[in-house]
């Protein structure tokens, strides 16, 4: 029994000594790498876990393999973070194939970013619905089927002009506009007519009477 305990003690002592030796070796290796490492600062544009892309202040973009890199950050990495890359190896132009990233360092705190992302994922935050203007007066398609380029801008009337119910001559006259009146242009028809909202309806006037 005493021999067994002695053997066990010797074995444990050997394993402990070996572990300490490995730790010292790793620390020595890290110290040597620190001495020859270079750094690069920039804004992170992409991070996948195995690759990181950054853009420097000079506007140059680089992509590095970073599978074994140590990450020093507050609550993750996200595009837009200012990062410092610690690496060994040489960069040839934008060729980074001979580079090994050792550390990715950022002081940016992404706590708020991830809180918003998590809230959105949980359905607490929803994206605003796009405003549906198609059913509003002034946004209907011409009954004649004339193609319309959508727009939304302010213009003025440059002369007395009939306001019509469709984008074509001979269409029903809904009223008239006088010089100097302000209008909202919601569309420019392919055939030269201008679409506007008019007294709760979608109406059209000829382009020659519109001034921007």
Residue pairs with C-beta under 8 A, 6 or more apart in sequence:
33 88
33 102
36 88
37 86
37 87
37 88
37 102
38 86
38 87
38 88
39 84
39 85
39 86
39 87
40 54
40 56
40 62
40 84
40 85
40 87
41 56
41 57
41 82
41 83
41 84
41 85
42 54
42 55
42 56
42 57
42 62
42 82
42 83
42 85
43 54
43 55
43 80
43 81
43 82
43 83
44 52
44 53
44 54
44 77
44 78
44 79
44 80
44 81
44 82
44 83
44 106
45 53
45 54
45 55
45 61
45 79
46 52
46 53
46 63
46 79
47 53
47 77
47 78
47 79
49 67
50 65
50 66
50 67
51 63
51 64
51 65
51 66
52 63
52 64
52 66
52 69
52 83
52 85
52 101
52 104
53 61
53 62
53 63
53 64
54 61
54 62
54 64
54 83
54 85
55 61
55 62
56 62
60 94
61 94
62 91
62 94
62 96
63 96
64 85
64 87
64 96
64 99
64 101
65 96
65 99
65 100
65 101
66 101
66 104
68 100
69 101
69 102
69 103
69 104
70 102
70 103
70 104
71 77
71 103
71 104
72 103
72 104
72 105
72 106
73 81
73 104
73 105
73 106
73 108
73 110
74 106
74 107
74 108
74 109
74 110
74 111
75 109
75 110
75 111
75 113
75 114
76 110
76 114
77 83
77 104
77 106
77 110
78 110
78 113
78 114
81 106
81 108
81 110
82 106
82 107
82 108
83 104
83 105
83 106
84 103
84 104
84 105
84 106
85 101
85 103
85 104
85 105
86 101
86 102
86 103
86 104
86 105
87 99
87 100
87 101
87 102
88 99
88 100
88 102
89 98
89 99
89 100
90 98
90 99
91 98
91 99
92 98
116 125
119 125
120 126
133 139
133 186
134 140
136 197
137 197
137 198
137 200
137 201
137 202
138 184
138 186
138 195
138 196
138 197
138 198
138 201
138 202
138 203
139 186
139 187
139 195
139 197
139 202
140 202
141 148
142 148
142 166
142 167
142 168
142 189
142 193
142 195
142 204
143 165
143 166
144 166
144 167
144 168
144 171
146 167
146 168
146 189
146 190
146 191
146 193
147 189
147 190
148 167
148 187
148 188
148 189
148 190
148 195
149 187
149 188
149 189
149 190
150 186
150 187
151 185
151 186
151 187
151 188
152 184
152 185
152 186
153 184
153 185
153 212
154 182
154 183
154 184
154 185
155 182
155 183
155 184
155 185
155 194
155 210
155 211
155 212
156 180
156 181
156 182
156 183
156 210
156 211
156 212
157 177
157 178
157 179
157 180
157 181
157 182
157 183
157 205
157 209
157 210
157 211
158 179
158 208
158 209
158 210
158 211
159 179
159 208
159 209
160 176
160 177
160 178
160 179
160 209
161 176
161 177
161 205
161 206
161 209
162 173
162 175
162 176
162 205
163 173
163 174
163 175
163 176
163 177
163 196
163 198
163 203
163 204
163 205
164 171
164 172
164 173
164 174
164 193
164 203
164 204
164 205
165 171
165 172
165 173
165 174
165 201
165 203
165 204
166 172
166 204
167 189
167 191
167 193
167 195
167 204
168 191
168 193
171 204
174 198
174 199
174 201
174 203
175 198
175 199
175 203
177 183
177 205
177 209
183 196
183 205
183 210
184 196
184 197
185 194
185 195
185 196
185 210
186 195
186 196
186 197
186 202
187 194
187 195
188 194
188 195
188 207
189 195
189 204
192 206
192 207
193 204
193 205
193 206
193 207
194 204
194 205
194 206
194 207
194 210
195 202
195 203
195 204
196 202
196 203
196 204
196 205
197 203
